[in-house]
């Protein structure tokens, strides 16, 4: 694995897409350092303050996190990887960013979060370099092929997992509808049986017998309503254990 140096980075500022190498669009040769390129921001967003202006000065309050996007746009070939890390100067200014890994074949701006870890406001000029991006060239073509194949395998596995999860959700929804239908049928059946028993009680046993049958009917209805709910709970617990 080879680290791209200053001359390589400066060449990437003017290279064409046909060259097949690293490209840094909207870049500046002065920001290409010995073994890194230091990008600047062109967009910043705060969760509390919304989109912030970065034309002249960006102010970050204590303990505030800002999502930023670089002005530069990177086109990384399949034979390169990149790592975006914090600068030492940022640490002195009480700023911190999350390290970002740049995959082979990535095209676009870099996005990361910058935090003010201090107790006072920090002002950032529009042309202030926020991070260091170090690029590595993979010189072993076999490693590139294995990495590409590995990514395809992972994509296939994730697709299969997603399909299984959707199938499981459909099955759960189907069983839920079946349980609901069973409960409604049991309830309606017991309600009809209760009405019939009450009519029979009035016809054969009078008021006292009808009251007794009504109590028995209520008890049986309660039991009949509890049974399907209990069975549903048992099946749900069994599914969760599986």
Secondary structure, 3 states (H helix, E strand, C coil): CEECCHHHHHHHCCCCHHHCCCEEECCCHHHECCCCECCCEEEEEECCCEEECCCCEEEECCCCEEEEEEEEEEECCCCEEEEEEECHHHHHCCEEECCEEECCCCEEEEEEEEEECCCCCEEEECCCCCEEEEEEECCCHHHHHHHHHHHHHHHHHHHHHHHHHHHHHHHHHHHHHHHHHHHHHHHHHHHHHHHHHHHHHHHHCHHHHHHHHHHHHHHHHHHHHHHHHHHHHHHHHHHHHC
